[in-house]
Amino acid sequence: MKHLFSKKIVCMNCGKFFNFKNDNGIYIYICSGYKNYGSKFCPRNVVHEKDLISLVKLHMSKHLNKSHKKQILYEDLERFIKENIVKIEVDKDNIEILYSDCTRSFWNKKDLIL
């Protein structure tokens, strides 16, 4: 099964992609460098899928016309991610999403309250 952000999230510490993990019903992405080689290779970097979804929806709502803002369906979200997100860079507490229209979104995970 391909997950929403497969091959999109990159660790800025080691350059490896993040892997999806179902952690007792909580969907997370974890740095594959840490997962495969341990903390001496890369510090533990985790991003919650629900946070990424909220961030992408926020970006979508800023760029969609009013008739589409009421409800963003999962299929719309999936298509938007596939077609518009070039890369998501994670550097410990910072998340940067790069979009195909050359816009960027920045967030600090410590300030992320969604």
C-alpha positions in Angstrom: 0.0 0.0 0.0 1.3 3.4 -0.9 0.9 6.0 1.7 0.0 9.7 1.2 3.5 11.1 1.7 5.6 8.2 0.3 8.8 9.4 -1.3 8.0 13.0 -0.4 9.5 13.4 3.0 13.3 13.9 3.2 15.5 14.1 6.3 17.7 17.2 6.1 20.1 15.6 8.6 21.0 12.5 6.7 19.3 12.9 3.3 17.2 9.6 3.6 13.5 9.4 2.9 11.0 8.9 5.7 9.1 5.6 6.0 5.5 5.2 7.0 4.7 3.4 10.3 1.4 2.5 12.0 2.3 3.0 15.6 -0.7 1.5 17.4 -3.2 3.4 15.2 -1.1 6.6 15.0 0.2 7.1 11.5 3.8 8.5 11.6 6.7 8.9 9.2 10.1 8.1 10.6 13.6 8.8 9.1 14.8 5.6 7.4 18.4 6.5 8.2 17.5 6.4 11.9 15.3 3.3 11.5 17.9 1.3 9.5 21.2 2.5 11.1 20.3 3.9 14.5 20.9 7.1 16.3 24.6 7.3 15.6 23.7 7.7 11.9 20.8 10.1 12.3 18.8 11.4 15.3 15.3 10.2 15.6 13.1 12.3 13.4 9.3 11.7 13.4 6.4 13.5 11.7 2.7 12.7 12.3 0.7 12.2 9.2 -2.3 14.1 10.7 -0.1 17.1 11.1 1.1 17.0 7.5 -2.5 16.6 6.3 -3.6 19.6 8.3 -0.7 21.7 6.9 -1.5 20.7 3.4 -5.2 21.4 3.9 -4.3 24.8 5.2 -2.2 25.5 2.1 -5.0 24.2 -0.1 -7.6 26.4 1.5 -5.5 29.5 0.8 -5.2 28.6 -2.9 -8.7 27.2 -3.7 -11.6 29.2 -4.7 -14.5 29.7 -2.2 -16.7 27.0 -3.7 -14.1 24.3 -3.0 -13.1 25.5 0.5 -16.1 24.0 2.3 -14.9 20.4 2.2 -11.7 18.9 1.1 -12.3 15.2 0.4 -9.6 12.6 0.9 -9.4 12.0 -2.9 -8.8 15.7 -3.4 -6.1 15.7 -0.8 -4.5 12.6 -2.3 -4.5 14.1 -5.8 -3.2 17.5 -4.5 -0.3 15.8 -2.7 0.6 13.6 -5.7 0.4 16.5 -8.2 1.6 19.5 -6.2 4.0 18.5 -3.5 7.6 18.2 -4.8 9.2 17.5 -1.4 8.8 17.8 2.3 12.0 18.6 4.2 12.3 17.8 7.9 15.1 19.1 10.0 14.5 18.0 13.6 11.8 20.5 14.6 11.3 22.3 11.2 9.1 21.2 8.3 9.3 22.8 4.9 6.9 21.8 2.1 7.9 22.7 -1.4 5.1 22.9 -4.0 5.2 22.6 -7.8 4.2 26.2 -8.2 7.4 27.2 -6.4 5.7 28.3 -3.2 6.9 27.0 0.1 5.4 26.5 3.5 7.4 26.6 6.7 6.5 25.3 10.2 8.2 24.6 13.4 6.9 21.4 15.0 7.1 22.9 18.5 4.7 25.7 17.4 2.4 23.3 15.5 -1.0 23.4 17.2 -3.6 22.1 14.8 
